[in-house]
């Protein structure tokens, strides 16, 4: 209760003037102990004997202030009541009106007045000053108690806040640690897959690459990625700072493993490309050999083919094959098609050459046969002529002999 409220409850009256009771026909004061008596708080009254002088005399200034409606601060809360010895009579058959009583005096205010009396200077004026000091001390004590309670509440709140904040921080760090641990495990699986593929590629492409250094680079990358760091522990018993350190370490490991995986995959691509280059070079070499052979066939078939169009087709195939062979990155299909075209055109030229040779042989044989037949005919004609000539000569000799015999026989006679 504040000082103003405590002081308002104490009223001062002069003991020589009893309270005036105005009776009305229908109203009377209630007797003591009646059911309509005021409540306990309103029934507390302070009395003093009529012969006792007032505790604080009314000063001239106080009287003037009271006349003006102002009650001094020292006297506005102090009142003294005289007991009513002769209560007014009430009419029969009427109810007792409720009689308002002065405000109650708190027990604490009574103690304050007693303390003030003990600490006063004997004339009553010091009693009020001592009570004010006592009240100020009590105010200070109450204020201090409130401050202490507030400080205690604030301290407890800060402690709870720090405790809860630490718990929340630890929970968040634990959750983040588990998430990063899963990321690191996934990164390690990718690395393991890349290492396995790199080892297989290195063994398969050995001796089949255009640049052997690509295999050396792949082997080095595979060896470097074979022993990744273990996954950090995300134990719930660890503090938030320890879990944050685990997260930091695992994030660094994730970056390292990812870089190693990328290095292996890049080396695999380089080996595959070198292997393809070697395959293309081999096919280009085969195509070059086919072109050289076709060119020799084209040169040797000049004038020796039955159909000159076959040589023209062979020349076209050679030109196309040279274009494919001189390209920077010919496809396997282009190389295969060029080789097939060369082989077909060359086969056609060879077939035409054989046809020409056969035709020439047949023509020669026919000519030889005709020449032989003509020679035989000519020989037979010569023989017949000789026989004719011989017969002619034989007939001429016989005629000369007959003439000689005739002459001889005439001479004899």
C-alpha angles and dihedrals in degrees: 000000000000124000093250092053093045092050094048089061094062118076130184124216131173110254095219094065115069116206116270116239118201112204123204129192093253101034135068136165114267115246120245113276093020119144091246094058115130121267123276094262092051094043096065107106134165118225133184130188117268091239093055113096119231116277091234119026118225109255124214091250091049091050091050091049091048090051088054092049094257121121118202117248091242094051109028092086100042119085131161122203127203118217116251107241097181111038113201117263120249128214119256116260094022128113122243111252118228108260113213113230130204118270116283122261112231117231088235089056089053089054090047090054091050091049089049090051091052093050097041129106095242099261097082095247094091091052092072094048092050091051090051090053090048091050091048090051090049090049090052091048092049091046091048090049090050091048091049090049091049091047090049091049091047091048092048090047091050090048092049090044092051091045093049091042091052091048092049091047091050091049092049091048091049091051092048091047092055092048093051090045090058090048091051093049090052091049091051091052090053089050092051091051091049091050092052093048091046093053092050093047092050093053095044097047097046108128092004101085130094091221116037092194089075090067091049091053091049093051091051092050092048092050092050093053099047098090112045119178119267120261111266119246119256098197115172089221091066119098124248091257092050092049091049089053089050089052091050092050093048092048088055090049091050090055091048095048091046091053091049091050091050091049092053093047091049091050090050090053091050092051092047091050091048090049091052090048090053090049091050091047089052091051091045089053090051090048090049090054091049091051092050092050092047091050091053090050091049091051095046094047096061106128092355102090129092090216119036091197089075090063091049091054090049091053091052091051091051092052092050092048092052091053091051093047093050094051117105098233112012118182122242090246092055091051093046092047092050092051092048092050091051093049093050094046091047091049090052091051092049090050090050091050091052091049089052092049092049092049091049092050093049092048091050093049091051092049092048091051092050091048091049092050091049091049091051090049091050092049091050091050091051091050092050090049092051092050090051091051091050093052091051092053092049094054093053095057094053092058094055093054093055092057094054093053091054094055093049095055094050095055093053094057 
